[in-house]
């Protein structure tokens, strides 16, 4: 898609006019619902007004946002490195792939809640528990996407590259990694939204900092406005991270425009 089309669609990491208008319409509809909630049989506190949510936003501690962001980025980097390394090993060894592929599918079938319970039972450190859950959920996605992308590289390109008798390192750095780069970026987009959702659930168990912990506190205090405020922070955080990935994608894949 042309850069102008990306900008108009809001797919380049910026807020397009249509996006801003949609958000304004949603905000107006929410404010109207907050005033008419009692008439609809919904408790007034269940749909707090934008003013009340704004007041809760003003009380948010930045340290909790930073902690959650650090956990997400750190776990994603670790998941990416492990997933890509294992994908390369499986690509080079069909025998290894035949043994590991069923295990990877098994990992991907395990629900997030089960991983959290396993982490609580197996490990003591809260940070290690959260990292374990995120890597267990996001790592297989990186692995499968990377392996499928490497298999999709043209046989002609692979044959031409091998005719130059490259080393294993040259083969992957000069051909495979550039060829699978679009798939890797797409995998990052998928795992980013997945990690944002998973980390809040993982932080509900044992963590004393982070957005998930604050959501648990708000739930215990029955503060619906605080729940919406923290949820809004998560959404904004996801949008910002997606904007960063979109800029990286445009820079690294300039040849597609």
Secondary structure as GFF3:
##gff-version 3
##sequence-region A 1 257
A	DSSP	alpha_helix	3	9	.	.	.	ID=ss1
A	DSSP	alpha_helix	17	36	.	.	.	ID=ss2
A	DSSP	three_ten_helix	38	40	.	.	.	ID=ss3
A	DSSP	three_ten_helix	44	46	.	.	.	ID=ss4
A	DSSP	alpha_helix	50	58	.	.	.	ID=ss5
A	DSSP	alpha_helix	62	92	.	.	.	ID=ss6
A	DSSP	alpha_helix	94	109	.	.	.	ID=ss7
A	DSSP	alpha_helix	112	122	.	.	.	ID=ss8
A	DSSP	alpha_helix	126	151	.	.	.	ID=ss9
A	DSSP	alpha_helix	155	163	.	.	.	ID=ss10
A	DSSP	alpha_helix	168	171	.	.	.	ID=ss11
A	DSSP	pi_helix	172	176	.	.	.	ID=ss12
A	DSSP	alpha_helix	177	203	.	.	.	ID=ss13
A	DSSP	alpha_helix	211	220	.	.	.	ID=ss14
A	DSSP	alpha_helix	224	252	.	.	.	ID=ss15
A	DSSP	three_ten_helix	254	256	.	.	.	ID=ss16
###
